[in-house]
Amino acid sequence: MVTKTVQRNPKIRESSGTLQEKSSVSDEKPNGALSKKNGASVSTAYLQLGVGQLVVVLAMIFGGCCSNVFTLETIVKEDPRAGNLITFVQFLFVAVEGYCHFFTFSRPPIFLPKPHVPFTRYAFIVTMFFLVSFLNNYVWKYHISVPVHIIFRSGGTMMSMLAGALAGKRYSMAQIASVTLLTIGVVTATLFDAKRKEVETTVASTKEFAIGICVLFLAQALSSMMSQLTELTYKKYGNHWRENLFYMHFLSLPLFFPARKSIIDEFKTLSASPALALIPTHLAPYVPRLSVSQNVVYLVLNGATQYICVRGVNNLAGNATAVTVAIVLNVRKCISLLCSIYIFGNNLSFGTCFGAALVFGGAAWYSLESSRLREVQKQAKAV
């Protein structure tokens, strides 16, 4: 019997500020297995998981990611400067889980298998990944609202296209039009939100908002460059997405050392929040009283839900077409936006809502057009 080894899709990164994905399905099941000669539909991709697995994956994506946004906004409303701590905890969760997954007694003293990608290559990816994650959470100190954060980061396709064009890629007129629509949406939503802040806040706060938008823009630019480098890495060394996910987080942990004082101070601030009883009141006479700061609980839940979110996304990415993943993530972002507005009372103007609609519509259009072009290329090669 001849065994054929295949590789999975590269990871899809998703979350409030850092995400990174994992999967519980076989690492040997390729995305290409979903499609026949004429391509696979969304429903075909879904059936590859089975009904039970599909429900679990979607529950992880919508439950985990939306819960992550809830815990994130709860924390940053109490302490907008907790970005370093949030990023560190998220990285720590993924790194610890990854270390447990890759642990082996055969390679002391670090007890990790030899990576497929050289550490020199990882150095560039890890540095950019850390900066992107750091900036996306650092921006909270500039009072950027969660809805605007979601809308702005949904416009990452624009930066990806620019980076791709610089790398020599070509795009269809429909792709360019969709990204133009998406860009107009980002600009519209941002300008209307800035106008609202000018009315509600001081000049100093408006300047902070402008700085925050610039930080988000820089993060998107770095993210696009990182995506191009990651794509080239996968082409050269193979799609070892889980290894890539682990080392990006594990090797990034030492980079938090310069910010250790800030992280400790942020944790002390969160710890000073009202205590949350861990033991029900009716059991108090029989069990020792245990309580912990409620914001520390939210911090732990944020790290845990971040892990659940990225695990669900990569599970879907390994068993569905790229367009299916893109559409699901855009729907998830839209739901997170609506939850943020409803639960936390974030008031968005008509212009901001209109801009958000353009962003999500443009992203969906781009995904559908990209899928169509891939099918055309497959058919051309088949002939």
C-alpha positions in Angstrom: 0.0 0.0 0.0 1.3 3.5 -0.9 0.6 6.2 1.6 0.2 9.7 0.2 0.8 12.5 2.6 -0.9 15.8 2.0 -0.9 19.2 3.8 -3.6 21.3 5.1 -4.6 24.9 4.5 -2.5 27.6 6.1 -4.1 29.2 9.2 -6.7 31.9 9.1 -6.0 34.6 11.7 -9.1 36.0 13.4 -10.1 37.7 16.6 -10.2 40.9 18.4 -6.6 41.5 18.3 -4.5 38.5 17.8 -5.9 35.2 16.7 -4.4 32.3 15.5 -6.1 29.1 14.9 -6.0 25.4 15.7 -7.9 22.3 14.6 -9.0 19.1 16.2 -9.4 17.3 12.8 -6.7 15.3 11.1 -3.7 17.4 10.1 -3.6 15.3 6.9 -6.9 16.4 5.4 -6.3 19.0 2.7 -8.7 21.7 1.6 -8.3 20.4 -1.9 -10.1 17.2 -0.9 -13.3 19.2 -0.8 -13.5 20.0 -4.5 -14.1 17.8 -7.5 -13.0 18.6 -11.0 -15.6 21.4 -11.4 -15.1 22.8 -7.8 -17.0 22.4 -4.6 -19.9 24.4 -3.3 -20.4 25.7 0.2 -22.8 22.9 1.0 -20.3 20.3 -0.3 -17.6 21.8 1.9 -19.9 21.7 4.9 -20.8 18.0 4.4 -17.1 17.1 4.6 -17.3 17.9 8.3 -20.5 16.0 9.0 -23.5 17.5 10.7 -22.2 17.0 14.3 -18.8 18.4 13.5 -20.2 21.3 11.6 -22.4 22.3 14.6 -19.4 22.1 16.9 -17.2 24.2 14.5 -19.8 26.9 14.0 -20.5 27.0 17.8 -16.7 27.5 18.4 -16.5 30.3 15.8 -19.7 32.2 16.6 -19.7 31.3 20.3 -16.0 31.6 20.9 -15.3 34.7 18.8 -18.4 36.6 19.8 -17.8 35.8 23.5 -14.2 37.0 23.0 -15.4 40.3 21.7 -17.7 40.6 24.7 -15.0 39.9 27.3 -12.6 42.2 25.4 -15.0 45.1 25.4 -15.8 44.5 29.1 -12.1 44.8 30.0 -11.2 47.8 27.8 -14.3 49.8 29.0 -12.9 49.4 32.6 -9.2 49.9 31.6 -8.5 51.1 28.0 -4.7 50.7 28.7 -4.9 47.0 29.4 -3.9 46.1 25.8 -0.4 44.7 26.7 -1.9 42.4 29.3 -4.7 41.2 27.0 -2.2 40.4 24.2 0.2 38.6 26.6 -2.6 36.4 28.1 -3.9 35.5 24.6 -0.4 34.5 23.4 0.2 32.5 26.6 -2.9 30.5 26.1 -2.1 29.5 22.6 1.6 28.9 23.4 0.9 26.6 26.3 -1.7 24.5 24.4 0.8 24.3 21.4 3.6 23.2 23.7 1.5 20.5 25.2 0.6 19.3 21.6 4.2 19.2 20.3 5.9 18.1 23.6 8.3 15.1 23.1 10.8 13.5 25.4 13.1 12.8 22.5 14.5 16.3 22.1 15.7 17.7 25.4 16.2 20.4 26.8 13.2 22.2 25.1 11.4 18.9 24.3 10.1 20.1 21.0 10.4 18.4 17.5 12.6 20.0 14.9 10.5 22.6 13.0 10.0 22.3 9.3 10.6 26.1 8.9 14.1 27.4 9.9 14.2 29.7 12.9 15.8 32.4 10.8 12.7 32.5 8.7 10.4 32.5 11.8 12.3 35.5 13.2 10.8 37.8 10.5 7.3 36.3 10.7 7.3 36.3 14.5 8.5 39.9 14.7 5.7 41.2 12.4 3.1 39.0 14.0 4.0 40.3 17.5 3.9 43.9 16.2 0.5 43.5 14.6 -1.0 41.8 17.6 0.6 44.4 20.0 -0.7 47.4 17.9 -4.2 46.0 17.5 -4.6 45.8 21.3 -2.5 48.8 22.1 -4.9 51.0 20.1 -7.5 50.7 22.9 -5.7 53.4 24.9 -6.7 55.9 22.2 -10.4 55.3 22.9 -11.2 53.5 19.6 -14.6 51.9 19.9 -15.0 48.2 19.4 -17.4 48.7 16.5 -14.9 50.9 14.6 -12.1 48.5 15.5 -14.2 45.6 13.9 -15.1 47.7 10.8 -11.6 49.0 10.2 -10.0 45.5 10.6 -12.6 44.1 8.2 -11.0 46.3 5.6 -7.7 44.4 5.6 -8.4 43.2 2.0 -7.4 46.6 0.7 -3.9 46.4 2.3 -3.6 42.7 1.2 -4.3 43.7 -2.4 -1.7 46.5 -2.3 0.9 44.1 -0.9 0.0 41.5 -3.5 0.3 44.0 -6.3 3.7 45.0 -5.1 4.6 41.3 -5.1 3.6 41.1 -8.8 0.1 39.6 -8.4 -2.7 40.7 -10.8 -6.4 41.3 -10.0 -9.6 41.3 -12.0 -11.7 44.5 -12.4 -14.4 43.0 -10.2 -11.8 42.4 -7.4 -10.6 45.9 -7.7 -14.1 47.3 -7.7 -15.0 45.2 -4.6 -12.0 46.4 -2.7 -12.7 50.0 -3.8 -16.2 49.6 -2.3 -14.8 48.1 0.8 -12.3 51.0 1.2 -15.0 53.6 0.7 -16.9 51.9 3.5 -13.9 52.0 5.9 -13.3 55.7 5.2 -17.0 56.5 5.5 -17.4 54.7 8.8 -14.3 56.1 10.3 -15.0 59.7 9.2 -18.6 59.6 10.6 -17.4 58.1 13.9 -14.7 60.8 14.1 -17.3 63.5 13.5 -19.4 62.1 16.3 -16.5 62.2 18.6 -15.8 65.8 17.8 -19.2 66.6 19.1 -19.1 64.4 22.2 -15.5 64.8 23.3 -12.7 67.3 23.7 -10.1 68.3 21.1 -7.5 66.2 22.9 -9.7 63.1 22.6 -10.2 63.8 18.9 -6.5 63.8 18.4 -6.2 60.6 20.3 -8.8 59.1 18.0 -6.8 60.2 14.9 -3.6 58.6 16.4 -5.6 55.4 17.1 -6.7 55.2 13.5 -3.1 55.7 12.3 -2.0 52.9 14.6 -4.8 50.6 13.2 -3.7 51.5 9.6 -0.1 50.6 10.5 -1.2 47.3 12.0 -3.1 46.5 8.8 -0.1 47.4 6.6 2.2 45.1 8.7 -0.4 42.4 8.7 -0.6 42.4 4.9 3.2 42.2 4.6 3.2 39.3 7.1 0.5 37.5 5.0 2.7 37.7 1.9 5.8 36.4 3.8 3.7 33.6 5.4 2.4 32.6 1.9 5.9 32.5 0.5 7.0 30.4 3.5 4.2 27.9 3.0 5.0 27.6 -0.7 8.7 26.9 0.1 8.4 24.7 3.3 4.9 23.3 3.1 1.6 24.2 4.9 2.6 23.3 8.4 0.0 25.7 9.8 -0.2 24.3 13.3 3.6 24.4 13.8 3.5 28.0 12.4 0.8 29.0 14.8 2.6 27.6 17.8 6.0 29.1 17.1 4.6 32.5 16.3 3.1 32.6 19.8 5.8 30.7 21.6 8.7 32.7 20.2 6.8 36.0 20.7 6.7 35.5 24.5 10.2 36.9 25.2 9.3 40.0 23.2 6.9 41.0 26.1 9.9 41.3 28.4 10.4 45.1 27.8 6.7 45.6 28.6 6.7 43.5 31.8 6.2 46.5 34.1 3.3 47.7 32.1 1.8 44.2 32.1 2.2 43.9 35.9 0.7 47.3 36.5 -2.3 46.5 34.2 -2.9 43.2 36.1 -2.9 45.1 39.4 -5.4 47.6 38.0 -7.7 44.8 36.9 -7.3 43.0 40.2 -8.6 46.0 42.0 -12.0 45.6 40.4 -15.0 44.3 42.5 -14.7 40.7 43.7 -16.7 37.9 42.2 -17.8 35.1 44.5 -16.9 31.7 43.2 -19.0 29.8 45.7 -22.8 30.1 45.7 -24.3 31.9 48.6 -26.3 28.9 49.9 -23.0 26.9 50.2 -21.2 29.7 52.1 -21.7 28.1 55.5 -20.2 24.8 54.4 -17.5 25.8 52.0 -14.6 28.3 52.5 -15.4 31.6 50.9 -13.5 32.0 47.5 -13.6 35.2 45.4 -11.6 36.7 42.6 -11.6 40.0 40.8 -14.3 40.0 38.2 -12.0 41.6 35.6 -9.4 38.9 36.1 -12.2 36.4 35.4 -13.0 38.3 32.2 -9.3 38.3 31.3 -9.0 34.5 31.7 -12.2 34.1 29.7 -10.8 36.4 27.0 -7.8 34.2 26.6 -9.8 31.0 26.7 -12.4 32.2 24.1 -9.6 33.5 21.9 -8.3 29.9 21.8 -11.7 28.5 21.1 -12.3 31.0 18.4 -9.1 30.4 16.5 -9.4 26.6 16.9 -12.9 26.7 15.3 -11.7 28.9 12.4 -8.8 26.7 11.5 -11.0 23.6 11.8 -13.3 25.1 9.2 -10.4 26.3 7.1 -9.1 22.7 6.9 -12.5 21.3 5.7 -14.1 24.0 3.6 -13.3 26.2 0.7 -11.6 29.6 1.2 -14.7 31.5 0.2 -16.8 29.5 2.7 -14.4 30.6 5.5 -14.3 34.2 4.3 -18.1 34.4 4.3 -18.5 32.8 7.7 -15.9 35.1 9.2 -17.7 38.2 7.7 -21.0 37.0 9.1 -19.3 36.5 12.5 -17.8 40.0 12.4 -21.2 41.4 11.6 -22.8 39.6 14.5 -20.0 40.8 16.8 -20.7 44.4 15.7 -24.4 44.0 16.4 -23.7 42.5 19.8 -21.4 45.3 20.7 -24.0 47.9 19.7 -26.8 46.1 21.6 -25.1 44.9 24.7 -22.8 47.9 25.4 -25.1 50.6 24.0 -22.6 51.8 21.3 -24.5 54.3 19.3 -23.4 54.4 15.6 -24.6 57.1 13.3 -26.3 56.3 10.0 -23.1 57.1 8.1 -21.1 54.6 10.2 -23.7 51.9 9.7 -23.7 52.6 6.0 -19.9 52.4 5.9 -20.1 49.1 7.8 -22.6 47.7 5.2 -20.2 48.7 2.4 -17.3 47.0 4.2 -19.1 43.7 4.7 -20.7 43.8 1.2 -17.3 44.6 -0.5 -15.6 41.8 1.5 -18.3 39.2 0.4 -18.1 40.4 -3.2 -14.3 40.0 -3.2 -14.5 36.5 -1.7 -17.0 35.4 -4.3 -15.0 36.8 -7.2 -11.8 35.3 -6.0 -13.5 31.9 -5.7 -14.9 32.3 -9.3 -11.4 33.0 -10.6 -9.9 30.0 -8.9 -12.5 27.8 -10.5 -11.8 29.3 -13.9 -8.1 28.6 -13.5 -8.8 25.0 -12.4 -10.9 24.4 -15.5 -8.3 26.0 -17.8 -5.6 23.7 -16.3 -7.9 20.7 -16.7 -8.2 21.4 -20.4 
